[in-house]
Amino acid sequence: MALPSYYFTLFKKLQVMANVPAGLNHGAATPSGRFDLKDPQAPWANPAMSRGPRLHPTSNTPAHSPLWAVLNERIAVGNPPNIATVTVANPPPGAATSWPVMPRNPMPGWAEFQTGTASPNTIVDRLGAWISQGKVNDVPAGVIAAKPPAFTPPAGGPRPFVCSSGADQGARPTGTPADLPADFWNTSLIYLVHPGTGAIQTPAVLAKADTYNMVAVIGNRGSTAGGRFAAGGSGRRIQAKAAAMVWNTSLGPGVELPSLSNLDPADIGGTYEQYFLPGGEYDLVGFQMPVKTMYDGIVAAVQAQINAGTFTLPAGVASASDWVAPAPGISGAHVCLRVAVREDGSALPNYPYSDTPPYVDARIAQKNLVPFDIDVRTPVNPMPPINWRNFVAGQPLFMRLRKAGANRLSFRARLPKGACEMWLAVGGDSFRRYFKGDKTPQRGFERVAGKALRGVNLPWEDAVLLRATGMAASIDFSAMPEGCFGCFAFGTRFDGRLLKPGPAGSVTVAQETVLPIVNEKLRSYELERRCVGGFTVQVRAVEGARP
């Protein structure tokens, strides 16, 4: 990443160095010098009885910003507890000239982020670089506002989780879909935000030239604080990882995203460390999502599956790159975002498996949501072409039991009647392997073939086409070998004249799989059909949009 993130790379470390985890100094109810580092906007603020803003509003010279000057001078005068002052020659308007050197007392954060780190990647180095490059304020205010309120957690050690909804407190009492909203991939608190402003973004298309920050809300269901720097906590690391996967209903090839907690801008490591997380509270974890780099990684992951024989491209699609970013008229493989957390060294030290549903393990969440703009002026005749979105369906892990592993894809449209056609395309190889031809169990689909295909734009040459006859439909297919993926495309065609401008509704695709569910009391299992994932297309009616 070219710039350090203010919020994730710098501010979170400044909090540790300022004793915020212990609620002391700049984290106290009445913070030292009225400089409240519980608030990420504090360096720009000038509250009453303070020494003035800690950042210069117009100068990009680090020495003109007291926040950098007091830390940089600490390097010159030696490690705390030496008491000294530094003169800021050109301070922010209304700010003092003489400032006490910080930190005054020995702090673990200073030892790790400054004296224990090699230049040019110390906290002072990266803070200076951020100031020199314009002090970009990327505080994700909209995501912060979306955090649920703090709650009283059950007694026990730290239990980190990723929020699958705005009401998620990490409880999974039954371990069944009833514990979460039915479309948990839609309601999860995982967002794309602008790296320059922190504003939430909802792009209909991921342009390769763009970069986003991917931000997720995590919480702690334990009464004990978690994280290495938590006051009175476990002292164990809370870590998070994120992945962008090819558009899928349960599991797909993907690539790990770089963590925004890395001080070294060249470090693309994906482990984000949450330094402290009090019991019953929430915080944010952040990752960088450069779209081109992400797509290149996804293409490589898809190609690896092709090479291994676990995924077959449909006829007419020449390469993995063409599948992920196909020709105009096919929206291609949008990304599924997944975030997982763990407490290193705890009873659950590993991350959950990537195909684990969030209702089974609260430590994982996914976001499969894409907006789609429809022109309300689209004529009825001729109907617009079908808009196709490539996706894969993976096989969740299951015991080799008779009837276990069988899959079902379900479509449901929540739109005005007649406004939407839903289509499913199955790759020829996938259809031969996993479907039963004309005997395939289905409800609400009709096969479209022969003369009926005239005028229908196909996503690929060997596509087996099915059209939903109503607002809901489903089709069954057999269990796939472990590690294999089915090739699909989801098609929609809209009559824009039946939609009013604004949010019009949604179309959801869900995958269900027959899984063995263990009954611990009876020491037995039962086969149950469970939702393992899906995706949602949010339809927005916009004058002049191009589907």
C-alpha positions as CSV (number, residue, x, y, z in Angstrom):
1,M,0.0,0.0,0.0
2,A,1.4,3.4,-0.9
3,L,0.0,5.2,2.1
4,P,-0.3,4.0,5.7
5,S,-4.0,4.0,6.8
6,Y,-4.5,6.6,9.4
7,Y,-7.2,4.7,11.2
8,F,-6.0,1.2,11.0
9,T,-2.2,1.5,10.7
10,L,-1.6,4.6,12.9
11,F,-4.5,5.5,15.2
12,K,-4.9,2.0,16.7
13,K,-1.2,2.0,17.6
14,L,-1.4,5.5,19.1
15,Q,-4.2,4.3,21.3
16,V,-2.0,1.6,22.7
17,M,0.8,4.0,23.3
18,A,-1.6,6.5,25.0
19,N,-2.9,4.0,27.5
20,V,-6.4,3.8,26.0
21,P,-6.8,0.1,26.7
22,A,-6.4,0.8,30.5
23,G,-8.7,3.8,30.4
24,L,-5.8,6.0,31.6
25,N,-4.0,9.1,30.3
26,H,-5.4,9.9,26.9
27,G,-8.0,7.1,27.3
28,A,-9.4,8.4,30.6
29,A,-12.8,9.9,31.1
30,T,-11.1,13.2,31.4
31,P,-8.1,12.7,29.1
32,S,-4.7,14.2,29.7
33,G,-4.5,17.6,28.1
34,R,-8.1,17.1,26.8
35,F,-6.5,15.0,24.1
36,D,-9.0,12.1,23.8
37,L,-7.6,9.2,21.8
38,K,-10.8,7.2,22.2
39,D,-11.9,9.5,19.3
40,P,-10.1,9.0,16.0
41,Q,-10.8,12.7,15.0
42,A,-9.0,14.0,18.2
43,P,-5.7,15.0,16.4
44,W,-7.6,17.5,14.3
45,A,-9.7,18.8,17.2
46,N,-9.2,21.8,19.5
47,P,-11.3,21.3,22.6
48,A,-11.5,23.8,25.4
49,M,-8.6,23.9,27.9
50,S,-6.4,21.9,25.5
51,R,-3.0,22.8,24.0
52,G,-4.5,23.1,20.6
53,P,-4.8,20.8,17.5
54,R,-2.1,18.1,17.3
55,L,-2.1,18.2,13.5
56,H,-1.4,21.3,11.4
57,P,-4.4,22.0,9.1
58,T,-2.4,23.2,6.1
59,S,1.2,22.3,6.4
60,N,2.4,18.8,5.4
61,T,5.7,19.2,7.2
62,P,5.8,16.7,10.0
63,A,7.7,19.0,12.3
64,H,4.8,21.5,12.2
65,S,2.4,19.0,13.7
66,P,2.8,18.6,17.5
67,L,1.6,14.9,17.3
68,W,4.7,14.0,15.3
69,A,7.1,16.4,17.0
70,V,6.5,15.1,20.6
71,L,7.1,11.5,19.5
72,N,10.0,12.3,17.3
73,E,11.7,14.2,20.1
74,R,11.3,11.2,22.4
75,I,13.8,9.4,20.0
76,A,16.3,12.3,20.5
77,V,16.1,12.5,24.3
78,G,16.0,8.8,24.9
79,N,13.4,6.4,26.2
80,P,10.9,7.4,28.9
81,P,10.6,8.3,31.7
82,N,12.9,11.2,30.7
83,I,10.9,14.4,31.0
84,A,11.5,16.9,28.3
85,T,9.8,19.4,26.0
86,V,10.0,20.2,22.3
87,T,9.5,23.5,20.5
88,V,7.2,23.4,17.5
89,A,8.3,26.4,15.3
90,N,5.2,26.6,13.2
91,P,2.4,25.1,15.2
92,P,-1.2,24.9,14.1
93,P,-3.2,28.1,14.6
94,G,-4.2,28.5,18.2
95,A,-1.8,25.8,19.4
96,A,1.0,26.1,21.9
97,T,4.6,26.3,20.9
98,S,6.2,24.3,23.7
99,W,5.0,20.7,24.1
100,P,5.9,17.9,26.5
101,V,7.7,15.0,24.9
102,M,5.6,11.8,24.7
103,P,5.3,9.1,25.9
104,R,6.3,10.3,29.3
105,N,6.2,6.9,30.9
106,P,7.4,3.5,29.6
107,M,4.7,2.0,27.3
108,P,4.7,-1.5,25.8
109,G,3.4,0.1,22.5
110,W,6.4,2.4,22.3
111,A,8.8,-0.5,22.8
112,E,7.1,-2.5,20.0
113,F,6.1,0.0,17.4
114,Q,9.1,2.3,17.7
115,T,12.2,1.0,19.4
116,G,11.6,-2.6,18.5
117,T,10.9,-1.8,14.8
118,A,13.5,-1.0,12.2
119,S,13.4,2.3,10.3
120,P,11.8,3.3,8.0
121,N,8.8,1.4,9.4
122,T,8.6,2.7,12.9
123,I,5.4,4.4,14.1
124,V,7.2,7.8,13.9
125,D,8.4,7.0,10.4
126,R,5.0,6.1,9.1
127,L,3.3,8.9,10.9
128,G,5.7,11.4,9.3
129,A,5.1,9.8,5.9
130,W,1.3,10.0,6.3
131,I,1.6,13.7,7.2
132,S,4.0,14.4,4.3
133,Q,1.5,12.9,1.9
134,G,-1.4,15.0,3.0
135,K,-2.8,13.6,6.2
136,V,-5.5,11.5,4.5
137,N,-8.4,11.0,6.9
138,D,-9.7,7.5,6.2
139,V,-11.7,7.1,9.5
140,P,-14.6,4.8,8.5
141,A,-17.3,6.9,10.3
142,G,-20.2,5.1,8.6
143,V,-19.0,1.7,9.7
144,I,-18.2,3.0,13.2
145,A,-21.8,4.2,13.4
146,A,-23.0,0.8,12.3
147,K,-21.4,-0.9,15.4
148,P,-24.0,-2.5,17.7
149,P,-24.2,-1.1,21.2
150,A,-22.1,-2.7,23.9
151,F,-23.8,-5.5,25.8
152,T,-23.3,-7.5,29.0
153,P,-21.5,-10.7,27.9
154,P,-21.5,-14.1,29.7
155,A,-18.7,-14.8,32.1
156,G,-15.6,-16.3,30.6
157,G,-12.5,-15.7,28.5
158,P,-12.4,-13.6,25.3
159,R,-14.7,-15.0,22.6
160,P,-14.1,-12.9,19.5
161,F,-16.6,-13.1,16.7
162,V,-17.4,-11.4,13.4
163,C,-20.8,-9.7,13.1
164,S,-23.2,-11.4,10.7
165,S,-25.9,-8.8,11.5
166,G,-26.5,-5.5,13.4
167,A,-27.9,-7.5,16.3
168,D,-25.2,-10.1,16.5
169,Q,-23.7,-10.7,20.0
170,G,-21.8,-13.8,19.0
171,A,-24.4,-16.3,20.4
172,R,-25.1,-19.4,18.4
173,P,-27.4,-21.3,20.8
174,T,-28.6,-23.9,18.4
175,G,-25.9,-23.8,15.7
176,T,-28.7,-23.8,13.1
177,P,-29.8,-21.2,10.5
178,A,-32.4,-20.0,13.0
179,D,-29.6,-18.2,14.9
180,L,-29.0,-15.7,12.1
181,P,-31.0,-13.9,9.4
182,A,-31.8,-16.2,6.5
183,D,-29.7,-14.1,4.2
184,F,-26.7,-13.7,6.6
185,W,-24.4,-13.0,3.6
186,N,-26.5,-9.8,3.0
187,T,-26.8,-8.6,6.6
188,S,-23.2,-9.1,7.8
189,L,-21.3,-5.9,8.9
190,I,-18.7,-6.1,6.2
191,Y,-18.2,-3.1,4.0
192,L,-16.1,-1.6,1.3
193,V,-15.0,1.9,2.1
194,H,-13.2,4.6,0.2
195,P,-9.5,4.6,1.2
196,G,-9.3,8.4,1.0
197,T,-12.5,9.4,2.9
198,G,-13.6,6.3,4.8
199,A,-17.1,6.6,3.3
200,I,-19.0,3.4,2.7
201,Q,-19.0,2.4,-1.0
202,T,-21.5,0.2,-2.9
203,P,-20.0,-0.1,-6.4
204,A,-22.1,-2.0,-9.0
205,V,-18.9,-2.8,-10.8
206,L,-15.4,-3.4,-9.4
207,A,-13.1,-1.5,-11.7
208,K,-9.6,-2.9,-11.9
209,A,-8.1,0.6,-11.4
210,D,-9.9,1.1,-8.0
211,T,-8.7,0.3,-4.5
212,Y,-11.0,-0.1,-1.5
213,N,-10.5,-0.7,2.2
214,M,-12.5,-3.7,3.4
215,V,-13.8,-3.1,6.9
216,A,-15.6,-5.6,9.2
217,V,-17.1,-5.2,12.7
218,I,-16.0,-7.8,15.3
219,G,-17.0,-8.2,18.9
220,N,-16.1,-10.0,22.1
221,R,-18.7,-12.3,23.7
222,G,-16.5,-13.0,26.7
223,S,-16.4,-10.9,29.9
224,T,-12.6,-10.9,29.8
225,A,-10.9,-8.4,27.5
226,G,-8.9,-9.8,24.6
227,G,-5.8,-8.7,22.9
228,R,-2.1,-8.4,23.8
229,F,-2.5,-4.9,25.2
230,A,-5.9,-5.3,26.9
231,A,-5.8,-4.2,30.5
232,G,-6.5,-7.2,32.8
233,G,-7.2,-9.4,29.7
234,S,-5.9,-12.7,28.5
235,G,-2.8,-11.2,27.0
236,R,-3.3,-13.4,23.9
237,R,-3.4,-12.1,20.4
238,I,-6.8,-11.5,18.7
239,Q,-6.2,-11.8,15.0
240,A,-8.3,-11.5,11.9
241,K,-7.9,-12.5,8.2
242,A,-10.0,-11.7,5.2
243,A,-10.3,-13.3,1.8
244,A,-11.9,-12.3,-1.5
245,M,-13.3,-15.3,-3.3
246,V,-14.7,-15.8,-6.8
247,W,-18.5,-15.1,-6.7
248,N,-20.0,-18.2,-5.1
249,T,-22.9,-19.6,-3.0
250,S,-20.8,-21.5,-0.4
251,L,-17.1,-21.7,-1.3
252,G,-14.8,-20.7,-4.1
253,P,-11.2,-20.1,-5.1
254,G,-9.9,-16.9,-3.6
255,V,-7.0,-14.8,-2.4
256,E,-6.1,-13.4,1.0
257,L,-6.3,-9.6,1.4
258,P,-3.4,-7.5,2.9
259,S,-3.9,-6.3,6.5
260,L,-4.1,-2.6,7.1
261,S,-2.3,-3.0,10.5
262,N,1.0,-3.6,8.8
263,L,3.5,-0.7,9.4
264,D,5.6,-1.7,6.4
265,P,3.8,-0.5,3.2
266,A,5.4,-3.3,1.3
267,D,4.1,-6.0,3.7
268,I,1.2,-7.8,2.1
269,G,0.7,-10.2,5.0
270,G,-2.9,-10.8,5.7
271,T,-3.0,-11.1,9.5
272,Y,-4.7,-8.1,11.2
273,E,-4.0,-7.8,14.9
274,Q,-6.7,-6.4,17.2
275,Y,-4.6,-5.0,20.1
276,F,-7.4,-4.8,22.6
277,L,-11.1,-5.7,22.7
278,P,-13.1,-5.3,26.0
279,G,-15.8,-7.8,26.8
280,G,-19.2,-7.0,25.3
281,E,-17.8,-4.4,23.0
282,Y,-17.2,-4.1,19.3
283,D,-14.4,-2.7,17.1
284,L,-13.3,-2.7,13.4
285,V,-10.7,-4.7,11.5
286,G,-9.4,-3.5,8.2
287,F,-7.8,-4.8,5.0
288,Q,-6.7,-3.4,1.7
289,M,-8.5,-4.4,-1.5
290,P,-6.7,-3.3,-4.6
291,V,-9.1,-4.6,-7.2
292,K,-6.6,-5.5,-10.0
293,T,-4.2,-7.3,-7.6
294,M,-7.2,-9.0,-6.0
295,Y,-8.6,-10.1,-9.4
296,D,-5.1,-11.4,-10.5
297,G,-5.0,-13.5,-7.3
298,I,-8.5,-14.9,-7.9
299,V,-7.6,-15.7,-11.5
300,A,-4.5,-17.6,-10.3
301,A,-6.6,-19.5,-7.8
302,V,-9.2,-20.4,-10.4
303,Q,-6.4,-21.5,-12.8
304,A,-5.0,-23.7,-10.0
305,Q,-8.4,-25.4,-9.7
306,I,-8.5,-25.9,-13.5
307,N,-5.0,-27.4,-13.4
308,A,-6.0,-29.7,-10.6
309,G,-9.1,-30.9,-12.5
310,T,-11.5,-29.7,-9.8
311,F,-13.1,-27.0,-12.0
312,T,-13.9,-27.1,-15.7
313,L,-14.4,-23.9,-17.7
314,P,-17.4,-23.9,-20.0
315,A,-17.0,-24.2,-23.7
316,G,-16.1,-20.9,-25.3
317,V,-14.4,-19.5,-22.2
318,A,-10.7,-19.6,-23.1
319,S,-9.1,-18.9,-19.7
320,A,-9.5,-18.3,-16.0
321,S,-9.1,-14.6,-16.7
322,D,-12.1,-14.7,-19.1
323,W,-14.2,-16.4,-16.5
324,V,-13.4,-13.8,-13.8
325,A,-13.5,-10.8,-16.1
326,P,-15.5,-11.8,-19.2
327,A,-16.8,-9.8,-22.2
328,P,-19.4,-7.1,-22.0
329,G,-22.9,-8.4,-21.3
330,I,-21.6,-10.8,-18.7
331,S,-21.0,-9.2,-15.3
332,G,-18.5,-11.9,-14.5
333,A,-17.5,-13.3,-11.1
334,H,-18.1,-10.7,-8.5
335,V,-16.3,-11.3,-5.2
336,C,-17.5,-12.9,-2.0
337,L,-15.8,-11.4,1.0
338,R,-15.1,-13.5,4.1
339,V,-13.6,-12.5,7.4
340,A,-12.5,-14.8,10.2
341,V,-11.1,-14.1,13.7
342,R,-9.3,-16.2,16.3
343,E,-7.6,-15.8,19.7
344,D,-4.2,-17.2,19.3
345,G,-3.3,-19.7,22.1
346,S,-6.8,-20.2,23.3
347,A,-9.0,-23.3,23.3
348,L,-9.9,-22.4,19.7
349,P,-6.5,-21.2,18.3
350,N,-7.2,-21.8,14.6
351,Y,-9.3,-19.9,12.2
352,P,-12.6,-21.6,11.2
353,Y,-12.6,-23.5,7.9
354,S,-13.6,-21.2,5.1
355,D,-16.7,-23.2,4.3
356,T,-18.0,-23.0,7.9
357,P,-21.5,-21.4,7.9
358,P,-21.6,-18.3,10.3
359,Y,-24.5,-19.8,12.2
360,V,-22.3,-22.7,13.2
361,D,-19.2,-20.7,14.2
362,A,-19.5,-17.0,15.1
363,R,-15.9,-16.4,14.3
364,I,-16.6,-16.2,10.5
365,A,-18.8,-14.0,8.4
366,Q,-19.3,-13.4,4.7
367,K,-20.6,-10.7,2.4
368,N,-22.1,-11.7,-0.9
369,L,-24.0,-8.6,-2.0
370,V,-23.9,-6.5,-5.1
371,P,-26.1,-3.6,-6.3
372,F,-27.5,-3.7,-9.8
373,D,-28.8,-0.5,-11.5
374,I,-31.8,-0.9,-13.9
375,D,-32.9,1.8,-16.3
376,V,-36.6,2.6,-15.5
377,R,-36.9,3.7,-19.1
378,T,-36.0,0.3,-20.5
379,P,-38.6,-0.6,-23.2
380,V,-40.7,-3.8,-22.9
381,N,-40.2,-4.8,-26.6
382,P,-37.7,-5.7,-27.4
383,M,-36.7,-7.0,-24.0
384,P,-33.1,-6.2,-23.0
385,P,-30.5,-8.9,-23.1
386,I,-30.1,-11.2,-20.1
387,N,-27.4,-9.9,-17.7
388,W,-25.3,-12.9,-16.6
389,R,-23.2,-13.3,-13.5
390,N,-20.7,-16.2,-13.4
391,F,-20.5,-18.0,-10.1
392,V,-19.3,-21.3,-8.6
393,A,-20.9,-23.6,-6.1
394,G,-18.5,-25.5,-3.8
395,Q,-19.1,-28.6,-1.8
396,P,-19.1,-28.2,2.0
397,L,-17.3,-30.9,3.9
398,F,-19.6,-33.8,4.8
399,M,-19.2,-37.3,6.1
400,R,-19.3,-40.0,3.4
401,L,-22.8,-41.1,4.3
402,R,-25.6,-42.2,2.0
403,K,-27.7,-39.2,0.9
404,A,-25.4,-36.7,2.6
405,G,-23.9,-33.9,0.5
406,A,-26.8,-33.5,-1.9
407,N,-27.2,-29.9,-3.0
408,R,-30.0,-27.5,-4.0
409,L,-29.9,-24.0,-5.5
410,S,-32.9,-21.8,-4.7
411,F,-33.9,-18.5,-6.4
412,R,-36.3,-15.9,-4.9
413,A,-37.2,-12.5,-6.3
414,R,-38.6,-9.8,-4.1
415,L,-39.7,-7.4,-6.8
416,P,-43.0,-6.3,-8.4
417,K,-44.6,-9.2,-10.3
418,G,-43.5,-9.4,-13.9
419,A,-40.6,-7.0,-13.4
420,C,-37.9,-9.7,-13.4
421,E,-37.0,-12.8,-15.3
422,M,-34.6,-15.2,-13.5
423,W,-32.3,-17.6,-15.4
424,L,-29.8,-20.3,-14.5
425,A,-27.0,-21.5,-16.8
426,V,-25.1,-24.6,-15.9
427,G,-21.8,-25.4,-17.6
428,G,-22.0,-28.5,-19.8
429,D,-19.4,-30.5,-17.9
430,S,-21.0,-29.6,-14.5
431,F,-24.5,-30.6,-15.9
432,R,-23.2,-34.0,-17.0
433,R,-21.4,-34.7,-13.8
434,Y,-23.8,-33.4,-11.1
435,F,-27.3,-33.2,-12.7
436,K,-29.7,-36.0,-13.8
437,G,-30.6,-34.5,-17.2
438,D,-34.3,-34.1,-17.7
439,K,-35.0,-36.1,-14.5
440,T,-33.3,-33.5,-12.4
441,P,-35.6,-32.7,-9.4
442,Q,-36.6,-29.0,-9.8
443,R,-39.5,-26.8,-8.8
444,G,-40.4,-23.7,-10.8
445,F,-37.8,-24.0,-13.6
446,E,-38.3,-24.8,-17.3
447,R,-35.6,-26.0,-19.6
448,V,-35.0,-23.6,-22.6
449,A,-33.5,-25.3,-25.6
450,G,-33.7,-25.7,-29.4
451,K,-35.8,-23.0,-31.1
452,A,-36.6,-21.4,-27.8
453,L,-33.0,-20.2,-27.6
454,R,-33.4,-17.9,-30.6
455,G,-32.7,-14.4,-29.5
456,V,-31.4,-15.5,-26.1
457,N,-27.9,-14.3,-25.3
458,L,-25.9,-17.2,-23.8
459,P,-23.2,-16.7,-21.2
460,W,-21.1,-19.5,-22.9
461,E,-21.4,-21.9,-25.8
462,D,-22.3,-25.1,-23.9
463,A,-24.7,-23.5,-21.4
464,V,-27.7,-25.6,-20.3
465,L,-30.4,-23.0,-19.7
466,L,-33.3,-23.0,-17.3
467,R,-35.8,-20.1,-16.8
468,A,-37.8,-19.6,-13.6
469,T,-41.5,-19.5,-14.3
470,G,-42.3,-17.4,-11.3
471,M,-40.8,-15.5,-8.4
472,A,-39.3,-18.6,-6.8
473,A,-37.6,-21.7,-8.1
474,S,-35.2,-24.4,-7.0
475,I,-33.1,-27.2,-8.5
476,D,-31.2,-30.1,-7.0
477,F,-27.8,-31.5,-7.9
478,S,-25.7,-34.3,-6.5
479,A,-22.8,-34.1,-4.1
480,M,-19.6,-33.1,-5.7
481,P,-16.2,-34.6,-4.8
482,E,-14.3,-32.7,-2.1
483,G,-12.5,-29.7,-3.5
484,C,-14.5,-29.6,-6.7
485,F,-16.6,-26.7,-7.9
486,G,-19.7,-26.5,-10.2
487,C,-19.8,-23.9,-13.0
488,F,-22.9,-21.7,-13.1
489,A,-24.2,-18.3,-14.2
490,F,-27.1,-16.4,-12.8
491,G,-29.2,-14.4,-15.2
492,T,-31.6,-11.6,-14.8
493,R,-33.7,-9.5,-17.2
494,F,-35.9,-6.7,-16.1
495,D,-38.8,-4.7,-17.4
496,G,-37.7,-1.3,-16.1
497,R,-41.1,0.3,-16.7
498,L,-42.6,-1.7,-13.9
499,L,-40.1,-0.3,-11.4
500,K,-40.2,3.1,-9.7
501,P,-37.0,5.0,-9.2
502,G,-35.1,4.1,-6.1
503,P,-34.5,0.8,-4.3
504,A,-36.7,-1.7,-6.1
505,G,-36.1,-5.0,-4.3
506,S,-33.7,-7.9,-4.4
507,V,-33.0,-11.3,-5.9
508,T,-31.4,-14.0,-3.8
509,V,-29.7,-17.2,-4.7
510,A,-29.1,-19.7,-1.9
511,Q,-27.3,-23.1,-1.7
512,E,-28.6,-25.8,0.6
513,T,-26.7,-29.0,1.4
514,V,-27.7,-32.2,3.2
515,L,-25.3,-32.5,6.1
516,P,-25.0,-34.8,9.1
517,I,-26.0,-32.8,12.2
518,V,-24.6,-34.3,15.4
519,N,-27.0,-34.6,18.4
520,E,-24.5,-34.6,21.4
521,K,-27.1,-35.6,23.9
522,L,-28.2,-38.7,21.9
523,R,-24.7,-39.3,20.6
524,S,-26.0,-39.7,17.1
525,Y,-26.6,-37.7,14.0
526,E,-29.4,-36.8,11.6
527,L,-29.2,-35.7,8.0
528,E,-30.7,-32.2,7.6
529,R,-30.8,-29.8,4.7
530,R,-29.0,-26.7,5.7
531,C,-28.3,-23.4,4.0
532,V,-24.6,-23.1,3.5
533,G,-24.4,-19.7,1.7
534,G,-25.7,-17.6,-1.1
535,F,-25.7,-14.2,-2.6
536,T,-28.1,-11.3,-3.0
537,V,-28.4,-8.8,-5.9
538,Q,-30.0,-5.5,-4.7
539,V,-31.9,-3.9,-7.6
540,R,-31.9,-0.1,-7.9
541,A,-34.1,1.6,-10.5
542,V,-32.2,4.6,-11.9
543,E,-33.1,6.8,-14.8
544,G,-30.5,6.4,-17.5
545,A,-28.8,3.4,-15.9
546,R,-27.4,0.7,-18.3
547,P,-28.1,-2.9,-17.2
